[in-house]
Amino acid sequence: MSKKTSFVKKMSMVLFAGAALTASTFAGENAKAKSLVDPKYYSELTKKGIVSTYRDDGAKGFFLLPESIYKNKIIETQVAKQEKNYHYTYEALYLLNKKDLLAKGKSGKDSITIDDVSVVVRSVSKMQGMTYYSTTKKKECVLYETTYMIAGPEDKTPVADKNTGNADGQISYCIQDDNSFGVNTYKLSYHQSEDSLYCNFCILDKMGIGPFKAIYPEKMKINILVIDCGEDLLLYMNTDLDSVKFPGIKGQITDSMSARMNAVYNWFITQF
């Protein structure tokens, strides 16, 4: 058995409770999605609606990343890891039925296109007030007290969401006031094709709790990829980071980042 095969088999495959509560959005067999997803994960994906994993050994590669025209761009976003630091990579893959998403949403639409997805992913202000489960407080909390696009990395003047027209090549910036990590600035890079929408969030300042700043600029990146598969949407998300080591940082990051990505998923499925 190769080292890579052994490593993949040892990766933790987790079904989050939040995803389980939205089981009606799970899609069934989909030929296009099947052609894009690694066969070793596709059966799990259709049975449970989600395949997810995290690792902290600093190994390169995104193992759940589906085939797409943006695959190489996403691979290139991997954060450089320093040996002395704590490394963390989280990935999740979902197959979502469009009819069920429309039934849960309040848009009044009768279809979902990649243009609709493009609007949702660029509607940063609508993430304000979204909730997540805090493992520290043991309860549901508001994740972002405020979140909005800004004029630029140096000019923090709030601007309206830039969510009209085709997103391909769009660069935007935003502020998010996180419940635990405080106010942070992100660079948002968008790409859009006929059937796919890809967004990369890159942190531009230091992140941490109080005076303890564990994550430095450009040392955390979040990728969101959505592929239109006809009756379904294939949604892939990951968080990749390199953190300064502090006592307890491993547990803090593992719990916090997975909870936040699950919150983004739960927010996304209600926006149509």
C-alpha positions in Angstrom: 0.0 0.0 0.0 1.4 3.4 -1.0 1.9 6.1 1.6 -0.6 8.3 -0.1 -3.3 5.5 -0.1 -2.5 4.8 3.6 -2.9 8.5 4.4 -6.2 8.9 2.6 -7.6 5.9 4.4 -6.6 7.4 7.7 -8.4 10.7 7.0 -11.4 11.4 9.3 -14.7 11.4 7.4 -17.2 13.3 9.4 -21.0 13.9 8.9 -21.9 17.1 10.7 -25.1 17.3 12.7 -26.0 20.5 10.9 -25.9 18.8 7.6 -27.9 15.9 8.9 -30.7 18.3 9.9 -30.9 19.4 6.2 -31.2 15.9 4.8 -34.0 16.8 2.4 -31.5 18.8 0.4 -29.4 15.7 -0.4 -29.4 14.8 -4.1 -29.4 11.4 -5.5 -27.5 9.9 -8.4 -26.2 12.5 -10.8 -24.1 11.5 -13.9 -22.3 14.9 -14.2 -21.4 15.0 -10.5 -20.3 11.4 -10.6 -17.9 12.3 -13.4 -16.3 15.1 -11.3 -16.0 13.5 -7.9 -13.4 10.9 -7.0 -15.1 7.5 -7.1 -13.9 6.7 -3.6 -16.1 9.5 -2.2 -19.1 9.5 -4.5 -21.0 6.7 -2.9 -20.6 8.4 0.5 -21.7 11.7 -1.0 -25.0 10.4 -2.4 -25.8 8.4 0.8 -25.2 11.1 3.3 -25.2 14.4 1.3 -21.8 15.3 2.6 -18.2 14.0 2.7 -15.8 16.0 4.9 -12.3 15.7 6.3 -9.7 17.6 8.1 -6.0 17.1 8.7 -3.2 18.8 10.6 0.0 17.2 9.3 0.8 19.9 6.7 0.5 17.5 3.8 -0.1 19.1 0.4 -3.2 18.5 -1.7 -6.9 18.9 -1.4 -8.3 15.4 -1.5 -12.0 16.1 -2.0 -11.6 18.7 -4.7 -13.7 17.8 -7.7 -12.6 18.1 -11.3 -13.4 21.6 -12.7 -11.8 24.3 -14.8 -10.7 25.9 -11.6 -9.1 22.9 -10.0 -5.5 24.2 -10.6 -6.4 27.7 -9.4 -7.7 26.2 -6.1 -4.6 23.9 -5.7 -2.4 27.0 -6.2 -4.1 28.7 -3.2 -2.6 26.2 -0.7 -1.0 28.0 2.2 2.7 27.6 2.7 3.3 25.7 5.9 6.1 26.4 8.4 7.4 23.3 10.2 7.2 24.9 13.6 3.6 26.0 13.2 0.2 24.3 13.5 -1.2 23.3 10.2 -4.9 22.8 9.5 -6.9 21.9 6.3 -10.6 21.3 6.2 -12.6 20.1 3.2 -16.3 19.4 2.6 -18.2 18.3 -0.5 -22.0 18.4 -0.9 -24.5 17.4 -3.6 -27.6 19.6 -3.3 -30.9 19.2 -5.0 -32.1 22.4 -6.6 -35.8 21.8 -6.1 -35.3 21.2 -2.4 -33.1 24.3 -2.1 -35.9 26.4 -3.8 -38.5 24.9 -1.4 -36.4 25.9 1.6 -35.6 29.4 0.3 -37.7 32.6 0.0 -36.6 33.9 -3.4 -39.7 32.8 -5.2 -37.7 31.6 -8.1 -38.5 28.4 -9.9 -34.9 27.6 -11.0 -31.3 28.0 -10.0 -28.6 29.1 -12.5 -24.9 29.7 -12.0 -25.8 33.4 -12.2 -28.0 33.0 -9.1 -25.2 31.2 -7.3 -22.9 34.1 -8.3 -25.3 36.6 -6.7 -25.5 34.6 -3.5 -21.8 34.0 -3.0 -21.1 37.8 -3.6 -23.9 38.9 -1.2 -21.4 39.3 1.7 -23.8 41.6 3.7 -26.4 38.9 3.8 -24.0 36.8 6.0 -24.6 39.3 8.8 -26.4 37.6 11.6 -25.7 34.1 10.4 -25.3 31.6 13.3 -23.0 28.8 14.3 -22.6 26.4 17.1 -20.0 27.5 19.6 -18.2 24.6 21.1 -16.8 26.9 23.8 -20.1 28.4 24.8 -22.1 25.2 24.1 -24.8 27.0 22.3 -25.8 28.6 19.0 -24.3 32.1 18.5 -24.3 34.8 15.9 -21.1 34.3 13.9 -20.8 37.7 12.2 -22.1 40.7 14.1 -21.4 42.8 11.0 -20.0 41.9 7.5 -19.8 44.1 4.4 -17.8 44.9 1.4 -15.3 47.8 1.6 -13.7 50.1 -1.0 -10.3 48.5 -0.7 -7.7 47.0 1.5 -6.6 50.4 2.8 -9.9 52.3 2.4 -12.3 50.6 4.8 -15.3 52.6 3.7 -18.4 50.3 3.4 -19.7 49.8 -0.1 -22.7 47.9 -1.4 -22.3 44.2 -2.3 -20.9 44.0 -5.8 -23.1 41.1 -6.9 -24.5 42.0 -10.3 -23.3 40.8 -13.7 -20.7 38.1 -14.4 -18.3 37.6 -11.5 -15.4 36.4 -13.6 -12.2 38.3 -12.6 -13.9 40.4 -9.9 -11.7 41.4 -6.9 -13.4 42.7 -3.9 -12.6 43.3 -0.2 -14.7 42.8 2.9 -14.8 43.2 6.7 -16.2 40.5 8.9 -16.6 41.0 12.7 -16.3 37.4 14.0 -17.8 36.5 17.3 -14.6 35.0 18.6 -11.8 36.4 16.3 -12.9 40.0 16.1 -12.7 42.3 13.0 -10.8 40.9 10.0 -10.2 42.1 6.4 -10.4 39.7 3.4 -9.6 39.9 -0.2 -12.2 38.1 -2.4 -11.3 36.8 -5.8 -14.1 35.5 -8.0 -14.2 33.4 -11.2 -17.3 32.4 -13.1 -17.9 30.3 -16.2 -20.9 28.8 -17.9 -21.5 26.2 -15.2 -19.2 27.1 -12.3 -18.6 29.8 -9.7 -15.4 29.9 -7.7 -14.5 32.3 -4.8 -11.3 32.6 -2.7 -11.3 34.4 0.6 -7.7 35.4 1.7 -7.2 37.0 5.1 -5.2 40.3 5.0 -4.5 41.0 8.6 -3.7 39.1 11.8 -6.4 36.9 13.3 -6.7 35.6 16.9 -8.4 36.0 20.2 -7.6 39.2 22.1 -3.8 39.9 22.1 -3.0 36.3 20.9 -2.7 36.5 17.1 -2.2 33.0 15.7 -2.9 33.5 12.0 -0.9 36.0 10.0 -1.8 37.8 6.7 -2.4 35.4 3.8 -1.9 32.5 6.1 -5.6 31.5 5.9 -7.5 31.0 2.7 -11.1 29.8 2.2 -12.3 28.4 -1.2 -15.9 28.0 -2.3 -16.6 26.2 -5.6 -20.1 25.6 -7.0 -20.7 23.5 -10.1 -24.1 23.4 -11.8 -24.9 19.7 -12.4 -28.3 20.1 -13.9 -30.9 19.1 -11.3 -28.2 19.5 -8.5 -25.4 21.7 -7.3 -22.1 20.3 -6.4 -20.6 22.4 -3.6 -17.0 22.2 -2.4 -15.5 24.3 0.4 -12.2 24.2 2.1 -10.2 26.2 4.7 -6.4 26.0 4.7 -4.2 27.7 7.2 -0.9 27.9 9.0 -1.0 29.1 12.6 1.5 30.1 15.2 1.5 27.6 18.0 -0.1 28.7 21.3 -1.3 26.4 24.2 -4.7 25.0 23.2 -4.5 26.3 19.6 -5.0 22.9 18.0 -8.4 22.3 19.6 -9.5 25.9 19.2 -8.8 25.9 15.4 -10.2 22.5 14.8 -13.5 23.2 16.5 -13.8 26.8 15.3 -13.0 26.4 11.7 -15.1 23.3 11.1 -18.0 25.0 12.9 -17.7 28.1 10.7 -17.6 26.2 7.5 -20.7 24.3 8.5 -22.3 27.6 9.3 -21.5 28.9 5.8 -23.1 25.7 4.3 -26.2 26.2 6.4 -26.4 29.8 5.3 -25.8 29.0 1.6 -28.7 26.4 1.4 -31.2 29.0 2.6 -30.3 31.8 0.1 -32.4 30.5 -2.9 
